[in-house]
Amino acid sequence: MWTKFTLLRLLSSAHWIAQEHLPGQKYGTYSICHDGHITAHTTYVSHSANPPEGTQGLKHVDHPGIFNWVKTYIEKQQWTGQIAFRFVETNYGRLSAMECIPHATDGLHLLASNPEFVDAFFDPQMSCINPLDLHSAKPASPVSKNILARSVRQEKLGRRLSTFFTGEDAIWDSGDPLPLLLYFRSILAYMKLARMNKIPRPQALTFDIEWNGELSAA
């Protein structure tokens, strides 16, 4: 809860950067690039509001405005590697880039449906590919159950049940079950971290890479 003391402390500091709050539809992107050329790209929407990283259901969408924005940026920067962005599109059609992420994100699960996905990393001349599977990628089963439980409270159960039953699990593979088994190990590690630092479990997911003004992993 905001207090007068908290507000005064913020105003008295010269090290804060305020980002404008823009309500609207949130989008994420993920791209693979070679010297300013995009070989793989997805723009996606999340079925969860402000979810912890790695816990949302994702669905690829065709958004020319976002793709052209990313394409222009990549060409001007002559970017090579993986890159992702977060966008907000307001009800008035204003498109704003809110965050740049220079590494792999959950969007790669969508592109994995394309058999040329691996080639996109090694063939700088290939044309840009998109996800082939129109079904959404959903989070691993243990986390999905938590999202469904929260959906009941938020009265969004119908939409998220559709994601749960039609989306492809991002981790489970009947031919390679080990990643899902190790997933439980990582969840236990985050639970331990949350208990040791007396913080909520979702916050523990980014505890070692996030600074929120109060807690630090250092």
C-alpha positions as CSV (number, residue, x, y, z in Angstrom):
1,M,0.0,0.0,0.0
2,W,1.3,3.5,-0.9
3,T,2.0,5.8,2.0
4,K,3.0,9.5,2.2
5,F,6.4,8.3,3.4
6,T,6.9,6.0,0.4
7,L,5.9,8.7,-2.0
8,L,8.3,11.2,-0.5
9,R,11.1,8.7,-0.6
10,L,10.5,8.1,-4.3
11,L,10.3,11.8,-5.1
12,S,13.5,12.6,-3.2
13,S,15.6,10.0,-5.1
14,A,17.3,10.9,-8.4
15,H,17.7,7.2,-9.5
16,W,14.1,6.3,-10.4
17,I,12.8,5.9,-13.9
18,A,9.0,6.0,-14.3
19,Q,7.5,4.1,-17.2
20,E,4.1,5.3,-18.5
21,H,1.3,2.9,-17.8
22,L,-0.6,2.0,-21.0
23,P,-3.7,-0.2,-20.6
24,G,-4.4,-2.4,-23.5
25,Q,-3.6,-5.7,-25.3
26,K,-0.2,-7.0,-24.4
27,Y,1.9,-8.9,-26.9
28,G,5.3,-10.6,-26.8
29,T,7.6,-11.4,-29.7
30,Y,10.6,-13.7,-30.2
31,S,12.9,-13.7,-33.2
32,I,16.1,-15.3,-34.5
33,C,18.3,-12.9,-36.6
34,H,21.5,-12.8,-38.7
35,D,23.1,-9.5,-39.5
36,G,19.8,-7.6,-39.6
37,H,17.8,-10.4,-41.3
38,I,15.0,-12.3,-39.4
39,T,14.9,-16.1,-40.1
40,A,12.2,-16.9,-37.5
41,H,9.6,-14.8,-35.7
42,T,6.5,-15.2,-33.6
43,T,4.2,-12.6,-32.1
44,Y,2.0,-14.0,-29.4
45,V,-0.6,-13.2,-26.8
46,S,-0.7,-14.5,-23.3
47,H,-3.7,-16.1,-21.7
48,S,-2.6,-14.9,-18.2
49,A,-2.6,-11.4,-16.9
50,N,0.9,-10.5,-15.6
51,P,2.1,-14.1,-15.1
52,P,5.4,-15.1,-13.8
53,E,7.9,-16.0,-16.6
54,G,7.3,-19.5,-17.9
55,T,3.7,-19.9,-16.5
56,Q,1.5,-18.5,-19.3
57,G,-0.4,-20.1,-22.1
58,L,0.8,-18.6,-25.4
59,K,-0.8,-18.3,-28.8
60,H,0.8,-17.1,-32.1
61,V,-1.0,-14.2,-33.8
62,D,-0.4,-12.4,-37.1
63,H,0.3,-8.7,-36.3
64,P,1.9,-6.9,-39.3
65,G,2.4,-3.7,-37.3
66,I,4.5,-5.5,-34.6
67,F,6.5,-7.5,-37.2
68,N,7.3,-4.4,-39.2
69,W,8.4,-2.6,-36.0
70,V,10.7,-5.5,-35.1
71,K,12.0,-5.9,-38.7
72,T,12.9,-2.2,-38.8
73,Y,14.7,-2.4,-35.5
74,I,16.6,-5.5,-36.5
75,E,17.7,-4.0,-39.8
76,K,18.9,-0.7,-38.3
77,Q,20.8,-2.5,-35.6
78,Q,22.1,-5.2,-37.8
79,W,21.2,-7.6,-35.0
80,T,22.5,-11.1,-34.8
81,G,21.1,-13.6,-32.3
82,Q,17.9,-14.1,-30.4
83,I,15.8,-11.1,-29.4
84,A,12.4,-10.6,-27.9
85,F,10.1,-7.6,-27.2
86,R,7.1,-6.8,-25.1
87,F,4.4,-4.5,-26.6
88,V,1.2,-2.9,-25.6
89,E,-1.5,-1.8,-28.1
90,T,-4.0,0.6,-26.6
91,N,-7.7,0.7,-27.5
92,Y,-6.9,3.7,-29.7
93,G,-4.4,1.7,-31.8
94,R,-1.2,3.1,-30.2
95,L,1.5,0.5,-30.4
96,S,4.3,0.9,-27.8
97,A,7.4,-1.2,-27.2
98,M,7.8,-1.6,-23.5
99,E,10.8,-4.0,-23.1
100,C,13.7,-5.5,-25.1
101,I,14.9,-9.0,-24.1
102,P,18.1,-10.1,-25.8
103,H,17.8,-13.8,-25.2
104,A,15.4,-16.7,-25.7
105,T,11.9,-16.5,-24.3
106,D,8.8,-18.7,-24.1
107,G,8.0,-17.8,-27.7
108,L,10.5,-20.5,-28.9
109,H,7.9,-23.1,-27.8
110,L,5.6,-21.8,-30.5
111,L,8.3,-21.8,-33.2
112,A,9.2,-25.3,-32.3
113,S,6.1,-26.5,-34.2
114,N,7.9,-25.5,-37.5
115,P,10.3,-28.3,-38.7
116,E,12.7,-25.6,-40.0
117,F,13.1,-24.0,-36.6
118,V,16.6,-25.4,-36.0
119,D,17.7,-24.3,-39.4
120,A,16.8,-20.7,-38.5
121,F,19.8,-20.7,-36.1
122,F,22.3,-21.9,-38.7
123,D,21.1,-20.7,-42.1
124,P,21.3,-16.8,-42.3
125,Q,19.9,-16.8,-45.9
126,M,16.6,-18.6,-45.3
127,S,13.3,-16.8,-45.4
128,C,11.6,-15.9,-42.2
129,I,9.5,-18.7,-40.8
130,N,6.5,-18.6,-38.3
131,P,4.9,-21.2,-36.1
132,L,2.9,-23.8,-38.1
133,D,0.8,-25.1,-35.3
134,L,-2.1,-22.7,-34.5
135,H,-2.7,-24.4,-31.2
136,S,-1.3,-22.5,-28.2
137,A,1.7,-23.7,-26.2
138,K,0.7,-24.1,-22.6
139,P,2.8,-24.3,-19.4
140,A,4.0,-27.5,-17.9
141,S,1.2,-29.5,-16.3
142,P,2.0,-28.8,-12.6
143,V,2.0,-25.0,-13.2
144,S,-1.1,-25.3,-15.4
145,K,-3.1,-26.6,-12.4
146,N,-2.2,-23.5,-10.4
147,I,-3.3,-21.3,-13.3
148,L,-6.6,-23.1,-13.6
149,A,-7.2,-22.7,-9.9
150,R,-6.5,-19.0,-10.1
151,S,-8.8,-18.7,-13.1
152,V,-11.8,-19.8,-11.1
153,R,-11.3,-16.9,-8.8
154,Q,-10.8,-14.5,-11.7
155,E,-13.9,-15.9,-13.6
156,K,-11.8,-16.7,-16.7
157,L,-12.1,-20.5,-16.4
158,G,-13.7,-21.2,-19.8
159,R,-10.9,-19.5,-21.8
160,R,-8.1,-21.1,-19.8
161,L,-9.7,-24.6,-19.9
162,S,-9.6,-24.3,-23.7
163,T,-5.9,-23.5,-23.5
164,F,-5.3,-26.4,-21.0
165,F,-6.9,-29.0,-23.2
166,T,-6.0,-27.9,-26.7
167,G,-2.5,-26.4,-26.1
168,E,0.6,-28.4,-26.4
169,D,2.5,-28.9,-23.1
170,A,5.8,-26.9,-23.4
171,I,7.8,-29.5,-21.5
172,W,6.2,-32.9,-21.6
173,D,7.3,-35.3,-24.4
174,S,6.4,-38.9,-24.2
175,G,9.7,-39.8,-26.0
176,D,11.8,-37.7,-23.5
177,P,10.2,-37.5,-20.1
178,L,13.4,-36.4,-18.2
179,P,12.8,-32.6,-18.6
180,L,9.5,-32.8,-16.9
181,L,10.9,-34.9,-14.1
182,L,13.7,-32.4,-13.6
183,Y,11.1,-29.6,-13.7
184,F,9.8,-30.8,-10.4
185,R,13.3,-30.4,-9.0
186,S,13.5,-26.8,-10.1
187,I,10.1,-26.1,-8.6
188,L,11.3,-27.4,-5.2
189,A,14.4,-25.2,-5.5
190,Y,12.2,-22.1,-6.0
191,M,10.0,-23.1,-3.1
192,K,13.1,-23.4,-0.9
193,L,14.3,-20.0,-2.1
194,A,10.9,-18.4,-1.3
195,R,10.9,-19.9,2.2
196,M,14.4,-18.9,3.0
197,N,13.8,-15.3,1.9
198,K,10.2,-15.1,3.1
199,I,8.9,-14.0,-0.3
200,P,6.0,-15.3,-2.5
201,R,6.8,-18.2,-4.7
202,P,6.1,-16.3,-8.0
203,Q,8.7,-13.7,-6.9
204,A,11.3,-16.4,-6.2
205,L,11.2,-17.3,-10.0
206,T,13.0,-14.0,-10.8
207,F,14.7,-13.4,-7.5
208,D,18.3,-13.8,-8.8
209,I,17.8,-11.4,-11.8
210,E,15.3,-8.8,-10.4
211,W,15.7,-5.7,-8.3
212,N,12.5,-4.2,-7.1
213,G,13.9,-1.6,-4.7
214,E,13.6,-3.7,-1.6
215,L,14.9,-7.2,-2.1
216,S,18.1,-8.3,-3.7
217,A,19.8,-11.6,-4.3
218,A,23.2,-10.1,-3.6
